[in-house]
Amino acid sequence: MAKGLQGFSWTMLLLFCAIQELGSWAMHTAVEGPGLGEPGDPALLAGGRVKRGWVWNQFFVVEEYTGTEPLYVGKIHSDSDEGDGSIKYTISGEGAGTIFLIDEITGDIHATERLDREQKTFYTLRAQARDRQTDQLLEPESEFIIKVQDINDSEPRFLEGPYIGSVAELSPVGTSVMQVMASDADDPTYGSSARVVYSVLEGEQHFTVDSKTGVIRTAVADLDRETQDRYEVVIRATDMAGQLGGLSGSTTVTIVVTDVNDNPPRFPQKMYQFSIVETAPVGTAIGRVKAEDSDVGENTDMTYQVKDEEGVEMFKVTTDSNTQEAVITVQKPLDYESKKVHTVVVEALNKFVDPRFVDLGTFRDQTIVRVSVLDVDEPPEFRPPSNLMEVQEDARVGSVVGVVTALDPDTANHPVRYAIDRSTDAERIFDIDAKTGAIVTGKVLDRETAGWHNITVLAMEADNHSQVSRASLRIRILDVNDNPPELATPYEAAVCEDAKPGQLIQTISVVDRDEPQSGHRFYFTLAPEATNNHHFSLLDIQDNTAAVHTQRVGFNRQEQDVYLLPILVVDSGPPALSSTGTLTIRVCGCDSNGAIQSCNSTAYVVSATLSPGALIALLVCVLILVVLVLLILTLKRHHKSHLTSEDDEDMRDNVIKYNDEGGGEQDTEAYDMSALRSLYDFSEIKAGDGGGGPGEGGPGRNPASELHALPQWVQSPDLDFSVFRDYICRKVEQADEDLSVPPYDSFQTYAFEGSDSPVPSLSSINTWSSGSEQDFSYLGGWGPRFRQLAALYAGRRGEEDSEES
């Protein structure tokens, strides 16, 4: 082939080994290479245009080669290669030098590692032909591919397993359950290595699988969840289209059979028995029954109902939604004496019925419940239950109002005793006979005071007072005509002096505390004592009112300013009762229009306006005020005299308090020390009190001494503290005896300086107690702070000495 083509510098021969009939032939590339001829060679010119470049076919290598020698892949060769080793062949790219090696002299390519097509399907490399001496490219570099040829070395795998599917029970044959799918890593474009078929290894008696699609279907129509609720099916996937020698993989498919409502409820027992006391209140639960259902979920939801008429009247059945139980409760009060045993038919039925399975039978069931009523000792019962009685208000004490009756409902029929709950009849207006139940009046009745009475009657067994029944009884007091009619108000009218005959003065009405059933009817006339009255007339208007008119021309206030008109009022009875009321008519002066201007009887108006009770109350209040004023004045006088006596003996010291800070030692004008000096000058005080010496009580007297003088009760200059002691004790005794008098003296306790003090006390009291012989010269040794004080006391001592001399 190379001889027939002139002008090509390279010829590459591809050789490889294959297990099957595959192969590739070396293709040639026509390039211009050195040494093929000089330019202008006739042979090249005759050949026409020369092509340059590489043309390659693919190399193939079989995967998973397990031989001990490197696997021959192919060969590259140049036409200019004369076999003298002057050309060096090299490759570069993926796997070059590691996976793939080339013989530099021959150009043979070998695979040195085991290849896996599932990991990498092909490798891309580049080929070079170089001069061995100069290492220069003899031809341009060209790219070629080595493809890894697939063999059936990967089994099918179920990547999404394990699988869980579900199908409803009693589904028809061929119902699709789910689809499984296996994956094969082999090359699907080469042979049948990746062609997978499916089959059932386990569970083929209940399920089938489509060999191509992997869809699992039911094989039978009688799948019953109550018999078996799940199946484990093993599905196998085989490659090579299931041919012999193909690889396979399997997975387990869990198929859950879901429930349908194909089972009716069934009571485990055909009869249930319960018992309950006859005093059980309405709504008390008697017991529970439950119908079993083999289904699950909402297919077990059911309702219960009472089927017989007697049971519907006496009992009620409800469904507990949590436990699906029938709860039987009391709907009407039970009575052992009336019926001891009740029979109830309870029916259970499913809430949700599947119409596809109606032909399987009725989806309901019934059972009988026997309820035994237990006897208990019950309190008496009032019969009949009427709670209204009536009695006339004029009934005598002890009159029978009515009779209540109560019976013991128990079989023993114990005797019954009666009583009245006194909390409802605290005034004991009614009594009851303990044996007969007759209610009688205990006091005189008055409808106008209380028209209705509500009492509670007790009935109890004679030998067991704990069994008590109560009944409310309303007693109505019927009215009798026992109250006479009265004028509605104390009427007072006015008439003008120039009134004319027939003029209307006043319209009067009456009130009556009685309430006759036919209504009130009153009659008005003038009282017999007013028969000779010629001033006024009375007209009965026939509507329970009457009108008073004048009967003469004009009135004179000077002659008579007030007229009293007695009026007799009679009711319709029976018996007819009457009363007399007085109408007060005052004569007043009026203007031309008839408006009243003035009336003479001002005092009378006031007295008439206030009732006698109000006047008495007003007088009492005035009297109380007068007494209070006198009492206060007396207490004040007594208190003032007491204070005066106390002031005679009161002795208080006048204390002058200085809170200003001094200006230092040199400040001799800050305080007036004469006030302090005067405290020791008792002889001057005494003389001043006696008013003896001139200059003591005259104009030349020292004001400071005057302010701080001791009280007058000091009789001598000698300090006798027994005087103070007696005074304080006397005050204490007075305070103890008379608790109403507050203590006017303030008693204070002073803490004395302890013994062994390096500095003697400077107390003015102590100084006076030691007499005038006290020496203050020691103050000069206390330092500059006491220098001024020493000078003051030393000056005072000098004055005393001069006075004594």
Summary of the structure (lengths in Angstrom):
residues: 805
radius of gyration: 70.7
end to end distance: 179.4
largest distance: 191.0
contacts: 2116
relative contact order: 0.04
helix: 18%
strand: 31%
